[in-house]
Amino acid sequence: MEGTVSRLIHIYLESEKTLTLNVWLCASEDRGNEPFWKKQFLRKDALAEQIFTDIKSLLQEVLNVAQSWKGTNLEFATKLKWHS
């Protein structure tokens, strides 16, 4: 049985020197003890000014992409090893 797909939108500073940002999107789902995910950069090294200017349309684009990803689109991420 599939779990719930969680989505994360991360806008972060790529370069303080050039004031560029990255916009990264991730969807994940735990299936038992196995994590599945999909990730994508929607913008990489984008000028902060451009991100701020386009923030409304950018967030709509990100939301559309994030909502289009279903559990069946996710790939196995990694084998988790638990330590006691």
N, C-alpha and C positions, 0 to 999 in steps of 0.2 A: 504494500500500500504506500502510495506517495504521501509525503508530508505537505506542508505549506511552503510555497515558494516565497522566499524573502527577497526583497530588492533593496539595493543600496545605490544611491547617487552620491558621488564624491567629487566635489570641486575643490581643487587644492593648488597651492602655489608650486609651480614647477621651478621657476627661477626668480629669486629675489632681485637679481641684477637686471634682468630684462623685463621683469613684471609680466611673466607669462603664467598661464594656468593650464591645468589638465582637467578634463571632465571625464570621469571614469564611471562606468555603470557595471553593476554586478547583480546577478540573481543566483540564489543558492537554495538548496533543499537537502535536508538530511533524510536519508532512507535507511532506517536502522542505524548502524554505526558507520555508514558510508556517506560522505558528503559529495554532492553533485553541484556543479556551478557552470555559469557562463559569464564571461566578462568582455568588456569592449571599451575602448577609448572613443568617445564621440568628438572630443577636441583634444589635441595634444600641442603643447607649446603655443597656445593661443594667447594673443595679447589680452591682458586683463581688461583694458578699455573696450575691446570688441566683445568680450564676454558680458560685461556690464551693459553695454549698449543693446545686445541681443538677448538679454536674460529671459524675457518672457517667451520668446519663440524657442530659445534653447531648452528651457524647462519643459515646454510642451513637447518638443522633439524627444527629449530624454524620457518623459513619461510615456509617450507612445511606444518607444522602443522597449522600455521596461515592461509595460503591460502586454506586449506581444510575445514575450518570452514565457513559455509554459514549461512545466516539469519535463516534458518530452524533449525540449530543446537543450537541456542541461547535460553536461558531460561529467563523468567520474572525475573528481578532483584529486584525491590522494588517499592512500591507506592511512588511517589514524592508528597510532600506537599509544596505548594508555600505559602510564607508569604508575606503580604503586609506591 
